[in-house]
Amino acid sequence: MTADFEKTVYSDEVIAFTALAGKYCDMVDCVATFSQRDFIDKSLRLLSILYVKALSLPDIEPVDPDMIEKTVTQEEWDEVHNAVAAKLAGFDGYTESLDPLAGDDAMTSLSEGYADIFQDLKDYMSLMRMGSPEMMNDAIWECARNFHEYWGQRLVNILRVLHNLVFGGAALRTDDARTFEQDDRPSWERGNQQTDFE
């Protein structure tokens, strides 16, 4: 049975998705080091690929969903939300289509979407690092379920706004990047190195 789980959790599709999930979390952790323009450009590319890779996650059943732990705290979510809101100041709020077929729209923010996606992906990454094939199986199951039911739609809505900002002529800032000092990093990520997202 363990061999079956290992075949799933170490499949090419899962490895590719996990690598992108890690890049997304790293990018959001280091949001202040990018200019507004660079952050939006990198987000547009990374989120586009992340959506495709999430579609490729295997369709599996959980072993013990009651054992799935959440690791991202409200404080961490708030830190991400506030950092992204500061970076996207002037462009953060938008109208989100919750159900396009029903015309169900609501005002929300890009920063809330980024933080929600971060929360699911960071929880996923934490479970994947635990190393048990069964736990990794359940992490994949929950991440795919959350993608189908929630954060996949948030991601698509964010992409719509980012596409409009990049190709619609928005005056995006290019001079607001700064270097992180050690103590400026989010409390759960201090000491990590910035990742190249090209």
RAPE-V21262 format. One record per backbone hydrogen bond with DSSP energy under -0.5 kcal/mol. NH is the residue of the N-H (numbers start at 1). CO is the residue of the C=O. If there is no record, write none. Layout:
BEGIN
NH,CO ; NH,CO
END
This chain:
BEGIN
5,1 ; 6,2 ; 7,3 ; 8,4 ; 9,5 ; 10,6 ; 11,8 ; 15,11 ; 16,12 ; 17,13 ; 18,14 ; 19,15 ; 20,16 ; 21,17 ; 22,18 ; 23,19 ; 24,20 ; 25,21 ; 26,22 ; 27,23 ; 28,24 ; 29,25 ; 30,26 ; 31,28 ; 33,30 ; 34,31 ; 37,173 ; 39,35 ; 40,36 ; 41,37 ; 42,38 ; 43,39 ; 44,40 ; 45,41 ; 46,42 ; 47,43 ; 48,44 ; 49,45 ; 50,46 ; 51,47 ; 52,48 ; 53,49 ; 54,50 ; 55,51 ; 56,52 ; 56,53 ; 57,54 ; 60,58 ; 67,64 ; 68,65 ; 73,71 ; 77,73 ; 78,74 ; 79,75 ; 80,76 ; 81,77 ; 82,78 ; 83,79 ; 84,80 ; 85,81 ; 86,82 ; 87,83 ; 88,84 ; 89,86 ; 91,88 ; 92,88 ; 94,108 ; 96,94 ; 96,106 ; 98,96 ; 98,104 ; 99,104 ; 102,99 ; 103,99 ; 104,99 ; 105,103 ; 106,96 ; 108,94 ; 110,92 ; 113,109 ; 114,110 ; 115,111 ; 116,112 ; 117,113 ; 118,114 ; 119,115 ; 120,116 ; 121,117 ; 122,118 ; 123,119 ; 124,120 ; 125,121 ; 126,122 ; 127,123 ; 128,124 ; 129,125 ; 130,126 ; 130,127 ; 131,128 ; 136,132 ; 137,133 ; 138,134 ; 139,135 ; 140,136 ; 141,137 ; 142,138 ; 143,139 ; 144,140 ; 145,141 ; 146,142 ; 147,143 ; 148,144 ; 149,145 ; 150,146 ; 151,146 ; 152,146 ; 152,147 ; 153,150 ; 154,150 ; 155,151 ; 156,152 ; 157,153 ; 158,154 ; 159,155 ; 160,156 ; 161,157 ; 162,158 ; 163,159 ; 164,160 ; 165,161 ; 166,162 ; 167,163 ; 168,164 ; 170,165 ; 172,170 ; 178,32 ; 184,181 ; 185,181 ; 185,182 ; 189,186 ; 190,186 ; 192,189 ; 197,195
END
